[in-house]
């Protein structure tokens, strides 16, 4: 049972909203077709205190795995039930962690497949893995964090700008834990910065400070050896304790213990949700505390940040999104931004018309995907590479004649999903069977099928999701 404990802790530290729409105390026992779980401390009970122990009983026969958080990432990653990890896709800067800059899964003669690649050389089981634009971090079972890839902005947190894992600098075997100062329960990588949720409910961020994306009321980089260290910066002044964090392209958001959301960083597209395009936390505009809670119109149970947009699942199972909407990625059947003015406030726009209760939301660069309560998946927004999974390259949820989310319907995955993870221009789904299927842009091998061809874009001889089938992992 120990190997399953690792999985479920990871599942509920980042994706803290398993079946969030149940009409029960979230500390109560929840059931799905294959598992029974108690919600861990990231969900709050009605009194506002943290929930207790996590327990998992596996009813099915399929081995359990869990996808890494991708957001603005180029690579993909997967955690096995015993805490081992494999990564694939773009290897530049060493962000795959294999001690070189080679791609994995692109079919090139000198590059490895996922099956041929080793598990990452990390010293203990991994609870969560998260990738940014060119770096990756892993949360270990001890509550410590290790990071690798590009370090130019201090996003690795080691008080220098060195790359790690590229075959020139240090390797995964030789690095130490990121000096965060406290144990960590969740991590989230932005494009060029990193954030960690501590066991105390405090948040610390490091890397590029541009636009105030670190939240410290200035634009200093943290962790690069020139600016302050993570330890010296301390906690972000949030004005309360957080239960989940999500970093995007140049902004980040926290789900607070009162089930409200607070965001900071670049507000250029309204992605912070404060009916403004002003930055928050850069020392010029308002601080996070002064900005306060976003007016959502309900209590939130999960937040997900994309490149310049944000979505939140409410306790009712409904979904609300705000920020950039250039490709219909907010899902409101138009391309009008939300959250950048009072006229287009989150509360005025209301729920995304998705047609079902939402169990999990994941945002990529300009597209969004939702795991519905039935295990079905629906995606919307930019579809230039087939990342929505509908075997065409037509956007969904934008201006007419683009279809609505309802009209597009469920993606044909070949089985029910238990997790969805949207990335920069591709998407991966973990199925109830234990299989993993990825679709969208195939360059650099990010889909993992030993090819660079797109999947589900409907072009030429490119495959559908069903034709591609499960990834060969080991």
C-alpha positions in Angstrom: 0.0 0.0 0.0 2.9 2.4 0.5 3.4 2.8 -3.3 -0.2 4.0 -3.6 0.2 6.5 -0.8 2.8 8.4 -2.9 0.4 8.6 -5.8 -2.6 9.9 -3.9 -0.6 12.5 -2.0 0.6 13.9 -5.3 -2.8 13.8 -6.8 -4.3 15.8 -4.1 -1.5 18.3 -3.6 -1.8 19.8 -7.0 -5.1 18.6 -8.3 -6.9 19.2 -5.0 -10.4 18.8 -6.4 -11.4 15.2 -6.8 -15.1 15.2 -7.5 -15.5 18.7 -5.9 -19.2 18.9 -6.6 -20.3 16.4 -4.0 -22.8 17.7 -1.4 -20.7 16.6 1.5 -17.9 17.8 3.7 -14.8 17.4 1.5 -13.1 15.4 4.3 -15.7 12.7 3.8 -15.0 9.5 1.8 -15.4 9.9 -1.9 -15.8 7.1 -4.4 -15.1 6.7 -8.1 -15.2 3.5 -10.2 -11.7 2.4 -9.4 -10.7 3.9 -6.1 -11.8 5.2 -2.7 -9.9 8.2 -1.3 -10.0 10.5 1.7 -9.2 14.1 0.7 -5.8 15.2 2.1 -5.0 18.4 3.9 -5.2 20.6 0.7 -9.0 20.5 0.9 -10.6 22.3 3.8 -13.5 21.0 5.9 -16.4 23.3 6.7 -14.8 24.6 9.8 -11.8 25.9 7.7 -9.3 23.6 9.2 -7.2 21.1 7.3 -8.3 17.6 6.6 -6.3 14.7 7.9 -4.9 11.4 6.6 -5.0 10.3 3.0 -6.0 6.7 2.3 -6.3 4.9 -1.0 -7.8 1.4 -1.7 -7.2 0.2 -5.2 -10.3 -1.6 -6.5 -9.1 -2.1 -10.1 -6.3 -4.1 -11.6 -4.6 -1.3 -13.6 -1.4 0.2 -12.3 -1.8 3.7 -11.2 0.3 6.5 -12.6 0.1 10.3 -12.6 0.9 13.0 -15.2 3.2 15.9 -14.4 1.9 19.4 -14.4 2.7 20.9 -17.8 1.1 24.4 -18.2 3.7 26.3 -20.4 6.0 23.3 -20.7 7.5 21.7 -23.8 8.3 18.2 -22.2 5.9 15.7 -20.7 6.3 13.7 -17.5 4.8 10.8 -15.7 5.0 9.5 -12.1 4.7 5.8 -11.5 2.8 4.4 -8.5 6.1 3.8 -6.6 7.3 7.4 -7.1 9.6 6.8 -10.1 9.5 9.4 -12.9 10.1 9.5 -16.7 10.2 12.6 -18.8 10.1 13.0 -22.6 10.0 15.6 -25.3 12.3 18.6 -25.6 15.7 18.1 -23.9 17.2 21.5 -24.4 18.9 23.0 -21.3 18.8 19.5 -19.8 15.2 20.0 -18.7 14.4 16.3 -19.1 17.0 15.6 -16.4 19.0 12.9 -18.2 22.3 14.6 -18.2 22.2 15.7 -21.8 20.2 17.9 -24.2 18.7 15.2 -26.4 15.0 14.8 -27.0 13.2 11.7 -25.9 10.4 10.2 -27.9 10.9 12.0 -31.2 12.0 8.9 -33.2 15.4 10.3 -34.1 18.0 7.5 -34.6 20.3 8.8 -31.8 17.5 9.6 -29.4 15.8 7.2 -26.9 12.1 6.2 -26.8 10.3 6.5 -23.5 10.6 2.8 -23.0 14.3 2.9 -23.6 14.9 5.8 -21.3 15.7 5.4 -17.6 13.8 6.6 -14.6 15.2 9.9 -13.3 18.1 9.6 -10.9 16.3 11.2 -7.9 17.1 10.0 -4.3 13.6 9.2 -3.2 10.0 8.8 -4.5 8.5 11.8 -6.3 5.1 13.1 -5.2 4.8 15.8 -7.9 6.6 17.0 -11.0 6.1 20.4 -12.7 7.7 21.9 -15.7 7.9 25.6 -16.8 9.2 27.0 -20.1 12.7 25.5 -19.8 13.0 24.0 -16.3 11.5 21.2 -14.2 11.1 20.7 -10.5 10.2 17.6 -8.5 8.6 17.4 -5.0 10.1 14.5 -3.1 8.4 12.3 -0.5 10.5 14.1 2.2 8.9 17.4 1.3 12.1 18.7 -0.3 12.4 20.0 -3.9 15.0 19.5 -6.6 15.1 21.4 -9.9 16.9 21.2 -13.2 17.1 22.7 -16.7 17.6 26.3 -17.4 18.8 28.5 -14.5 19.3 31.9 -16.3 16.7 33.7 -14.1 17.3 31.8 -10.9 14.3 29.7 -11.5 16.1 26.6 -10.2 16.6 28.3 -6.8 20.2 27.4 -6.2 21.5 31.0 -6.0 23.2 30.9 -9.3 22.3 31.0 -13.0 23.7 27.6 -14.0 21.9 25.0 -16.0 21.5 21.6 -14.4 21.2 18.3 -16.2 22.5 19.4 -19.6 25.7 17.4 -19.4 27.9 20.5 -18.8 26.8 21.6 -15.4 25.7 19.5 -12.4 23.6 16.4 -12.9 20.6 15.3 -10.9 22.7 12.9 -9.0 25.0 15.6 -7.7 22.5 18.4 -6.9 21.2 19.2 -3.4 17.7 20.1 -2.3 16.6 23.6 -3.3 17.1 25.8 -0.1 13.5 26.7 0.5 13.7 26.6 4.3 10.6 24.6 5.0 8.9 21.4 3.9 6.8 21.7 0.8 3.4 20.2 -0.1 3.0 21.4 -3.7 5.0 23.0 -6.4 4.0 24.9 -9.6 6.3 26.2 -12.3 5.7 29.3 -14.4 7.4 30.1 -17.6 10.6 31.4 -16.0 9.8 31.2 -12.3 8.9 28.6 -9.6 6.5 28.6 -6.6 6.2 26.3 -3.6 3.4 25.9 -1.1 4.8 25.2 2.3 3.3 22.9 5.0 2.4 26.1 6.9 0.2 27.3 4.0 2.7 30.0 3.2 4.0 30.5 -0.4 7.6 31.2 -1.6 8.5 31.9 -5.2 11.8 32.3 -7.1 13.2 33.0 -10.5 12.3 36.0 -12.7 10.6 38.8 -10.8 9.4 40.7 -13.9 5.9 42.2 -13.6 5.8 41.2 -9.9 5.2 37.5 -10.8 7.0 36.4 -7.6 4.6 38.5 -5.5 7.2 40.4 -3.3 6.1 43.9 -4.3 9.2 44.5 -6.5 10.6 43.0 -9.7 13.8 41.5 -8.3 14.9 38.1 -9.4 15.2 35.6 -6.5 17.6 32.7 -6.4 20.0 33.8 -9.1 22.9 34.6 -6.8 22.7 38.4 -7.5 19.3 39.1 -6.0 18.0 37.7 -2.7 17.9 34.0 -1.9 14.6 32.2 -1.3 15.4 32.1 2.4 16.1 35.8 2.7 13.0 36.7 0.8 10.8 34.5 2.9 7.1 34.2 2.5 5.0 36.1 -0.1 2.7 38.6 1.7 -0.5 36.9 0.8 -2.7 38.1 3.7 -3.7 34.5 4.6 -2.8 30.9 4.1 -3.0 29.1 0.8 -4.2 25.5 0.0 -3.2 25.3 -3.6 -1.0 27.4 -6.0 -0.9 27.6 -9.8 1.8 29.5 -11.8 1.2 30.6 -15.4 3.2 32.4 -18.0 3.9 35.6 -16.1 1.4 35.4 -13.2 0.4 33.1 -10.4 -2.6 32.4 -8.3 -3.3 30.9 -4.9 -6.4 29.2 -3.6 -6.8 30.5 -0.1 -8.0 28.7 3.0 -11.3 30.6 2.9 -11.8 29.2 -0.7 -11.2 32.6 -2.3 -8.5 33.2 -4.9 -5.7 35.8 -5.0 -3.5 36.4 -8.0 -0.4 38.4 -8.8 2.1 39.3 -11.5 1.2 40.5 -15.0 -2.3 41.7 -15.4 -2.0 42.7 -19.1 -4.9 40.6 -20.3 -7.0 40.6 -17.1 -5.6 37.2 -16.1 -5.5 38.3 -12.4 -9.2 38.8 -12.4 -9.4 42.2 -10.7 -11.2 44.1 -13.5 -8.0 45.8 -14.5 -4.9 45.3 -16.7 -2.6 46.5 -13.9 0.1 44.3 -12.5 -0.1 43.2 -8.8 2.9 42.7 -6.6 5.5 44.6 -8.7 5.9 47.5 -6.2 4.2 50.0 -8.6 0.7 48.8 -8.5 -1.3 47.2 -5.7 0.1 44.5 -3.4 -1.6 41.1 -3.2 -3.0 42.1 0.2 -4.4 45.4 -1.1 -5.9 43.7 -4.1 -7.7 41.1 -1.9 -9.9 38.3 -3.0 -11.1 38.0 -6.6 -14.8 38.4 -6.9 -15.8 35.0 -8.3 -19.4 34.7 -7.3 -18.8 31.5 -5.3 -16.3 29.5 -3.4 -13.4 28.0 -5.4 -11.9 24.5 -5.0 -9.3 24.5 -7.7 -7.4 27.2 -9.7 -5.4 26.7 -12.9 -3.2 29.3 -14.6 -2.3 29.3 -18.3 -0.1 31.6 -20.3 -2.3 34.7 -19.9 -5.6 33.3 -18.6 -6.9 31.6 -15.4 -9.8 29.3 -14.6 -11.4 28.2 -11.3 -13.7 25.4 -10.4 -16.4 26.5 -7.9 -17.8 24.3 -5.1 -20.9 23.8 -7.3 -18.8 22.0 -10.0 -19.2 25.0 -12.3 -16.3 26.7 -14.1 -15.3 30.3 -14.4 -12.4 31.6 -16.6 -10.8 35.0 -17.1 -8.0 36.7 -18.9 -6.9 36.5 -22.6 -9.5 35.0 -24.9 -7.9 35.5 -28.3 -8.6 31.9 -29.3 -11.8 31.3 -27.4 -9.7 29.7 -24.7 -12.1 31.0 -22.0 -14.9 29.0 -23.6 -17.6 31.7 -23.7 -18.2 31.5 -27.5 -16.5 34.7 -28.3 -13.0 36.2 -28.1 -13.8 39.0 -25.6 -11.4 39.1 -22.7 -12.7 38.7 -19.2 -11.5 40.3 -15.9 -9.9 43.3 -17.6 -12.7 45.7 -16.9 -15.9 46.0 -14.8 -18.0 45.4 -17.9 -16.3 42.1 -18.4 -15.9 41.0 -14.8 -15.9 37.4 -13.9 -19.2 37.6 -12.0 -20.9 39.4 -14.9 -19.8 36.8 -17.5 -20.7 33.9 -15.3 -20.1 30.1 -15.8 -18.4 28.6 -18.8 -21.1 26.7 -20.7 -19.5 23.4 -20.6 -22.5 21.1 -20.1 -21.5 19.1 -17.1 -19.9 19.4 -13.6 -16.2 19.8 -13.7 -13.8 17.6 -11.8 -10.5 19.0 -12.9 -9.3 21.9 -15.1 -6.0 22.3 -16.8 -4.8 25.3 -18.9 -2.1 25.3 -21.6 -0.7 28.3 -23.4 -3.9 29.2 -25.3 -6.2 26.2 -24.8 -8.1 24.7 -21.8 -9.2 21.2 -21.0 -11.7 20.0 -18.4 -12.2 16.5 -16.9 -15.9 16.1 -16.3 -17.5 14.1 -13.5 -18.3 11.2 -15.8 -14.6 10.8 -16.8 -15.2 12.5 -20.2 -12.9 15.3 -21.4 -13.7 18.5 -23.3 -11.2 21.0 -24.6 -11.5 24.5 -26.1 -9.4 27.4 -27.4 -6.5 27.2 -29.8 -6.4 24.1 -31.9 -3.7 24.9 -34.4 -1.9 21.6 -33.8 -4.8 19.3 -32.7 -4.3 20.0 -29.0 -8.0 19.9 -28.4 -8.2 16.3 -29.7 -11.1 16.7 -32.2 -9.3 15.5 -35.3 -9.3 19.0 -36.9 -7.5 22.3 -36.3 -10.6 24.4 -35.7 -10.8 26.5 -32.5 -13.6 25.7 -30.1 -15.4 28.3 -27.9 -14.5 31.4 -30.0 -16.4 33.6 -32.4 -18.8 32.0 -34.8 -18.5 29.8 -36.9 -16.3 28.1 -34.3 -18.3 25.4 -32.5 -19.2 25.8 -28.8 -17.8 23.4 -26.2 -21.3 21.8 -26.1 -21.3 21.4 -29.9 -17.8 20.0 -30.0 -18.7 17.5 -27.3 -16.4 14.9 -25.6 -13.0 14.0 -27.0 -12.8 10.4 -28.3 -10.1 9.1 -26.0 -10.9 5.4 -26.1 -11.8 5.3 -22.4 -12.7 7.3 -19.4 -10.0 9.7 -18.1 -8.8 10.1 -14.5 -6.5 13.1 -15.2 -5.9 15.7 -17.9 -2.9 17.9 -18.3 -2.8 20.7 -20.9 0.6 22.0 -22.0 1.9 24.7 -24.3 0.6 23.1 -27.6 -0.3 19.6 -26.6 -2.4 17.7 -24.1 -2.0 14.4 -22.3 -4.7 12.2 -20.6 -4.3 9.5 -18.1 -7.1 6.9 -18.6 -8.9 4.8 -16.1 -7.1 1.7 -17.6 -3.7 3.2 -16.7 -2.9 4.1 -20.2 -1.5 7.5 -21.3 -2.5 9.2 -24.5 -1.1 12.5 -25.8 -2.2 14.7 -28.7 -1.5 18.0 -30.4 1.9 19.2 -31.6 4.4 16.4 -32.0 7.6 18.4 -32.5 10.6 17.4 -30.2 8.8 14.2 -29.3 6.6 15.8 -26.7 3.7 13.3 -27.5 6.1 10.4 -26.9 5.2 8.2 -29.9 8.7 8.1 -31.4 7.6 10.6 -34.0 7.3 14.4 -34.5 4.0 14.2 -36.3 0.9 15.9 -34.8 -1.9 13.8 -33.5 -5.6 14.7 -33.7 -5.2 17.6 -36.1 -6.9 15.9 -39.0 -4.1 16.8 -41.4 -2.8 14.3 -44.0 -1.9 11.0 -42.6 -1.6 12.2 -39.0 -3.3 9.8 -36.6 -6.3 10.2 -34.4 -6.0 9.6 -30.6 -7.6 6.2 -31.1 -5.2 5.3 -33.9 -2.2 6.4 -31.8 -3.3 4.4 -28.8 -1.5 4.2 -25.5 2.1 5.3 -25.1 4.7 2.5 -24.7 6.2 3.5 -21.4 8.3 0.5 -20.2 
